[in-house]
Amino acid sequence: MPAQSFLLWLPLAVLLGALVSGTGARLRFARAPDAFRCKSRFPGDPGATLPPWPRHRTHARWVHDVLLVQWGVLVPHTVALAVCGTDRALRRTSRLEVSGLGGDPVVLTLVLDDGRVVEVAARSRDRMALAGPYLVAAISALPG
């Protein structure tokens, strides 16, 4: 009888451990001083059209010219996007295009080293963190 109850509780304990570990990793990433909330979208191949914006927000941060984007609840995944430049200046948009990032989100279009184009949206107050090493893109979008 004790062996059967152990086998019943073991999967639950493993799942709970993965949840706690994943939550801790997400919190450490999100609490980094240069991390910001965002949404990102990118095509699979160069020249392909961009998909719709995802429903869920995630966190990102710059490390030199590499944008680290993390998503996933139970098992967080981090993708490193090697960026070679911006396609255009930071642009303002509305919550109708990108929801969940406040009333005045901003979008930065990035060109990756492999030629793919990535769009990353963030809250307006995070525009400098979003621009990262490409501050000229953020400065040209400032009002006035």
N, C-alpha and C positions, 0 to 999 in steps of 0.2 A: 504493500500500500504506500509506504513512504517514497519508494522509487517512482511510482506512477504520479504522485503529486509533484515530485521534483521535475519530471519530464513535462508536466503540464505548465509549470511556472517558468521553466527555462526559456522558452521563446518569448514570453512576456518580459522577462528580465533583460534579454538581449535587445528587444525592441525599445524598452525604456532607456537602456544605456545608450543606444544609438540616437535616440531623441535628445537626451541630455547633452551628449557629445556634439551633435549637430547644432543645437541651440547655442551652446557655448562658443563654437567656432563662428557662427553668424554674428553673435554679439561682439566678439573680439574684433572682427572685421568692421562691423558697423560703427564701433566706438573709436576707431582710429581717427586721429585729429583731422586728417584730410579726406575722410570718406564722406560720400554724399548719396542721398537717395536718388534713384534714377529709373528709367526704363530704356532699354536698348533694343534695336532691331537691325538685322543685317541679313542679306541674301546668302544663299549657299555658294553661288558662283559669281565671278565678276560680270557686271553687266545685267544681272537679273534684277527684277523689280523688288522693292522693299516690301516685306510683309506688313500686315497691320500691327499697330502697337500692342504689346502684350498687356494682359489685364493686371498682372501683379507687378509691384515695384520690387526693386532689388537695390543693392548697394554697389558702389564702385569707388575706386581710388586710383590715382596716378602714381606710378613708380617710374621716374624719369620719363621716357616717351612711350611707356607701356601702360595701357588702361586695364586694370584688373576689375573684372565684373563678377560678382558672386550671386548665385541664386540657388534655390533648393531649400526646403524646410527640414526634412528629415536628414538628408545627406547633402550638405552644401557643396556646390561645385564652383570653382573659380576658373574663369577663362582669361587668359592673357592676350590682349589685342595689341599687337605691335603696330603702332601708328607712325606713318611717315609724314602726315600733314592734315590740314583741314581742307575741305572742298569749298567752303564758303564761310562767311562770318556767322557768328552765333545769331540765330533768329528767334524772335518771339512767336509764340503760338497761343492757342486758346485751350481751355479744358475740354472743348468739343473734339479737338484732334487727339490730345493726350490727356487722359483723365488720371486723377490720383496724385497730381503734382502741384496742386494749388490752382489759383485762378489765372496765373500768368506764367506758364511754364516756358522754358527756353530749350532750343534744340541745337545741337552742334553736329555737323556732318563731318565725319572723319574718314580719311583714306588710309587703309591698312597697307602694310608692306607688300602684300600679295595682290593688291589692286582692288580688293573688295571695298565697298563703301558701307559705313556703319553710321546710323543715326542714334544719338544718345540724348534723351530729354531729362531735364532736372527742374527743380523749383527755381524760380527767378532769383531768390536770395543765394542760391548755390552756383550762380553763373561763373564765378571765379574758380571754384573747385572743379566745375565741369570743364572749363577751358584748360586747366592744368598747365602744361608747358606751352600751350598755344594761346597765351594771354592776348595777343593782338586780335584774335577772333572775338574775344569778349569785350575788349575796349571799344572796338568799332561798333558794337551793338549797344553801348551805353546811351541813355537818353541825353539829349541836349548837347 
